[in-house]
Amino acid sequence: LGVKILGFNWNYSNNLGEGVAEEYEENGEKSQGGITELGIKVLREMKKLGIGIDISHMNEETFWGVAKNVNNPIIATHSNSYSLTPHRRNLTDKQLIEIGKTGGIVAAVLCPSFLTENKEAYLEDYFDHIDYMVDLIGVDHVGIGSDFDGADLPVDMKDASEMGKIKVGLQQRGYSSDHISKILGENFLRVLWELENNSEKMDSHSMNIQIDMDTDRKLKVKLKEKGNIRIILDGKESIHKRDILELEYNLEFENSEIFHILTVEVENGENKIDRKTDIINIS
């Protein structure tokens, strides 16, 4: 579906690993253990699909579990330096160095509480974090994380319309045009291309599959040649039929959500897998 980056957590813990809050949101119970076996399994699938892991909301134990089990660049989409500002969402020097070793990227975030322990934050605080991380792990591994979709901003940045101030500030800090281009986006593009290149390219012969769903939510699958059909609905395998040409199946949805993700996989005798994934709107 084009998803390129996935984060396991938003502060709280879940079935994939622990968030920085180290507790479960639904009941407030404390969590332990870092990354789970399911989290490791998801990491492996993400590598196949070319999806990068975002560690920004993970606790440190989960981070190191990811680092041990991932074989791709690690991404922190919006975090800063813990050494400069000891906020639970910021990253220690050891974490930053590890991300650099993987060829990954740390995208500096504008949220004031991540920038300074002072009452008010300014863009100079933001540039301090960028400078620190560039000095520690290199300009190829630092980017812009912003967090415009919910966080407060420094006093001297009104909104996204003032992003030009970041370029000007980097120029004033002595960064070259090439380095500024890397920080403002080229580093992220490099990481995304590397994730794509490391993915497992599936043999695509999707013209062999015809998929339809009628108004009664009956799924119809037709193949040009016999194969093993596997249907996955909202992440759960719902049916697996072997060596057939056609399949009719009534889709049953476990919740009242409008949008659902349906995957149909077909494997032929040569162990070639064709996969089609789509978002279903049942409104």
URZI-V451988 format. One record per residue. N is the residue number from 1. PSI is psi in radians with two decimals (* if undefined). NEAR is the number of other ideal C-beta (glycine too) atoms within 12 Angstrom. Layout:
BEGIN
N/PSI/NEAR, N/PSI/NEAR
END
This chain:
BEGIN
1/0.01/17, 2/0.06/12, 3/2.25/19, 4/-0.40/26, 5/2.39/30, 6/2.32/31, 7/2.41/34, 8/-0.56/38, 9/2.74/36, 10/1.54/21, 11/-0.80/23, 12/2.86/28, 13/2.74/34, 14/-2.82/27, 15/-0.13/22, 16/-0.46/36, 17/-3.08/39, 18/2.45/37, 19/3.08/34, 20/-0.42/31, 21/-0.35/23, 22/0.69/27, 23/2.85/20, 24/2.30/20, 25/-0.67/18, 26/-0.49/11, 27/-0.04/10, 28/0.11/12, 29/2.51/14, 30/2.55/15, 31/2.90/30, 32/2.76/16, 33/-0.14/20, 34/-2.44/29, 35/2.53/36, 36/3.00/26, 37/-0.66/16, 38/-0.69/19, 39/-0.72/35, 40/-0.70/27, 41/-0.72/19, 42/-0.70/28, 43/-0.76/33, 44/-0.70/21, 45/-0.65/24, 46/-0.70/34, 47/-0.74/28, 48/-0.67/21, 49/-0.11/28, 50/0.49/28, 51/2.30/31, 52/2.64/40, 53/2.25/47, 54/2.09/39, 55/0.13/50, 56/-0.58/43, 57/0.13/38, 58/2.67/45, 59/3.01/34, 60/-0.62/28, 61/-0.73/26, 62/-0.70/42, 63/-0.86/44, 64/-0.49/24, 65/-0.69/29, 66/-0.83/46, 67/-0.61/33, 68/-0.52/18, 69/-0.08/28, 70/2.59/38, 71/0.91/23, 72/2.89/37, 73/2.38/42, 74/2.46/46, 75/2.30/42, 76/1.82/50, 77/-0.42/35, 78/1.49/36, 79/2.80/45, 80/-2.90/46, 81/2.17/38, 82/-0.55/28, 83/-0.61/21, 84/-0.70/31, 85/1.86/29, 86/1.15/17, 87/2.53/26, 88/-0.37/23, 89/-0.10/36, 90/2.93/37, 91/2.40/51, 92/2.90/28, 93/-0.71/20, 94/-0.70/19, 95/-0.77/36, 96/-0.76/37, 97/-0.69/23, 98/-0.73/28, 99/-0.75/44, 100/-0.70/30, 101/-0.57/19, 102/-0.10/33, 103/0.25/27, 104/-2.81/45, 105/2.48/47, 106/2.11/50, 107/2.02/40, 108/2.39/45, 109/2.57/41, 110/-0.11/42, 111/2.14/32, 112/-0.70/28, 113/-0.31/25, 114/-0.22/39, 115/-0.59/42, 116/2.74/28, 117/-0.01/16, 118/2.89/16, 119/-0.64/11, 120/2.54/18, 121/2.60/31, 122/2.88/22, 123/-0.49/32, 124/-0.62/24, 125/-0.67/34, 126/-0.80/43, 127/-0.52/37, 128/-0.74/27, 129/-0.73/46, 130/-0.83/42, 131/-0.79/27, 132/-0.81/27, 133/-0.62/43, 134/-0.78/32, 135/-0.59/21, 136/-0.79/29, 137/-0.05/32, 138/2.62/22, 139/-0.35/30, 140/-0.13/29, 141/0.36/37, 142/2.43/45, 143/-2.90/41, 144/2.20/37, 145/-0.32/39, 146/-1.49/29, 147/0.83/30, 148/-0.22/20, 149/0.33/15, 150/-0.42/12, 151/2.76/23, 152/2.96/20, 153/2.83/32, 154/2.74/34, 155/-0.68/21, 156/0.41/22, 157/1.99/32, 158/-0.87/16, 159/-2.94/17, 160/-0.33/17, 161/-0.25/10, 162/0.40/20, 163/-0.44/22, 164/-0.43/17, 165/-0.49/26, 166/-0.74/33, 167/-0.79/23, 168/-0.76/18, 169/-0.69/32, 170/-0.66/33, 171/-0.74/19, 172/-0.44/15, 173/-0.03/25, 174/0.22/15, 175/2.48/24, 176/2.90/14, 177/-0.72/14, 178/-0.75/14, 179/-0.66/25, 180/-0.74/29, 181/-0.68/22, 182/-0.84/27, 183/-0.68/40, 184/-0.10/30, 185/-0.52/22, 186/-0.58/23, 187/-0.73/39, 188/-0.76/33, 189/-0.72/20, 190/-0.78/25, 191/-0.74/39, 192/-0.69/28, 193/-0.67/19, 194/-0.72/26, 195/-0.75/35, 196/-0.78/22, 197/-0.48/16, 198/-0.12/23, 199/2.84/22, 200/1.97/18, 201/2.10/14, 202/2.48/20, 203/2.09/16, 204/1.98/14, 205/0.92/20, 206/-0.26/21, 207/-0.24/14, 208/-0.19/26, 209/2.32/34, 210/2.14/21, 211/2.27/32, 212/2.65/23, 213/2.20/24, 214/-3.14/13, 215/-0.34/8, 216/0.21/14, 217/0.55/20, 218/2.16/16, 219/2.32/34, 220/2.17/23, 221/2.23/33, 222/2.40/22, 223/2.66/29, 224/-0.46/17, 225/2.67/21, 226/2.55/19, 227/3.06/32, 228/2.10/27, 229/2.24/38, 230/2.19/28, 231/2.24/34, 232/2.11/24, 233/2.10/30, 234/0.70/22, 235/-0.05/19, 236/2.32/19, 237/2.13/16, 238/-0.38/26, 239/2.62/25, 240/1.91/20, 241/2.44/25, 242/2.46/16, 243/0.99/17, 244/2.87/22, 245/-0.57/22, 246/2.64/22, 247/2.32/31, 248/2.32/22, 249/2.27/27, 250/2.02/17, 251/2.29/31, 252/2.19/18, 253/2.31/22, 254/-0.20/12, 255/3.11/12, 256/0.23/9, 257/2.62/15, 258/-0.70/11, 259/2.40/16, 260/2.71/28, 261/2.14/24, 262/2.26/34, 263/2.31/32, 264/2.13/40, 265/2.45/29, 266/2.23/42, 267/2.20/28, 268/-3.06/24, 269/-0.30/13, 270/0.23/13, 271/0.46/12, 272/2.31/20, 273/2.26/27, 274/2.32/31, 275/2.30/31, 276/2.25/30, 277/2.41/25, 278/2.76/22, 279/2.23/18, 280/2.29/24, 281/2.01/14, 282/0.38/21, 283/*/9
END
